[in-house]
Amino acid sequence: MNMTDCQMCRRWEDEKDLQVIELPYSYVTLNRDQFFPGYTLLFTKDHVTELFHLDRNVRSALMEEVSTVAEALYTIYSPAKINYELLGNMVPHIHWHIVPRFVSEPLWPRPIWAETHEERFLSPEEYFQHTETLRRALS
């Protein structure tokens, strides 16, 4: 796959309003659909499709980045659980869906993909508040 064909390779530049922070090995963005409040994406800077494609040290550091983002989300949102999804079937570029989950939500305790839901889009001000809050927690 040509990297210009990869939506994840382009995401950081294409969705500037969702940018949270650039980490050493990854980018962190808010997901456009906030049906699940705090739904965040973390994706590798390099176009790779499998964890084993990464050097062992990079892979370990990347997992620390995932954990750091999850801890920040947990602190901000106080969810019942944080879900981590690393699939890549539809977008073959390493990326995690890091999703705070709440007992009060309609899909609890099923996976976020269990059934379709109406997407929840925020106002520009709300996206800014969420990204800024997460950015401060990660800085």
ZIVEN-V401266 format. One record per run of one state. SS is the DSSP state (~ for helix, > for strand, _ for the rest). FROM is the first residue (numbers start at 1). LEN is the number of residues. Records with the same first field share a line. If there is no record, write none. Layout:
SS: FROM-LEN ; FROM-LEN
//
This chain:
_: 1-2 ; 6-1 ; 15-1 ; 23-3 ; 31-9 ; 45-6 ; 54-2 ; 78-3 ; 86-9 ; 102-22 ; 139-1
~: 3-3 ; 7-8 ; 16-3 ; 51-3 ; 56-22 ; 124-15
>: 19-4 ; 26-5 ; 40-5 ; 81-5 ; 95-7
//
